[in-house]
């Protein structure tokens, strides 16, 4: 498949739903067919060409990817249910970016909106800027959050980050808001900056690593009495390969706290020194 480039003509008046615009869905389509693909704008259904100038690069080295250029902060569900291929957003993205992904790669070179990577099950989502509330968490009304894959946020994250997450790896290079890892079922989270209030509320299992300032630990977490040096080395090496504040993590000492004892009580908050 060729590389398809979408250049935004002008910001839309209402929010636009880009679900279904994936490398697999566009494979084999002509330029005219791509331009005519229907997307939802508010309560209307309009062709893609209403919003974007579309161009295809059919050269062998182009690879199979979609590239969006412009301010896409009003364009939602970019990479929705992506199973393979690559999507690049050269600017900000709207809500639900990378939601329900099972494979592939999505790169956002700006900020992202609400519910990024919610119920993600595979692949990699990288956000160069900040991300809104409920990232790596659940769709509204659902019980399970992120289920696999890797989410990397190089800026800050909002509230309820990784709520009900049950598998996968997420890293935030900056700060996170309140209720980080609330109701966490499993998975690994690493935070490079500060965390807000109520860390690990209702946490059942999983690991949260703090590389920056130590958070205010809830009273339902207690110091661990058993050493876990081998497990820490495995976690630290996997996180450290992403660089930034996590580089050299395996050489740092740790203090582990177990909880939330008001829930299942088998999660861990790891504060590095």
Secondary structure, 3 states (H helix, E strand, C coil): CCEEEEEECCCCCCCEECCCCCHHHHCCCCHHHHHCCEEEECCEEEEHHHCEEEEEECCHHHCCEEEEECCECCEECCCCCCCCCEEEEECCECCCCCCCCEEEEEEECCCECCCCCCCCEEEEEEECCCECCCCCCCCCCCCCCCEEEEEEECCCECCCCCCCCCEEEEEECCCCCCCCCCCCCCCEEEECCCCCCCCCCCCCCCEEEECCCCCCCCCCCEECCCCCHHHHHHHHHHHHCCCHHHCCHHHCCEEEEEECCCCCCCEEEEEEC
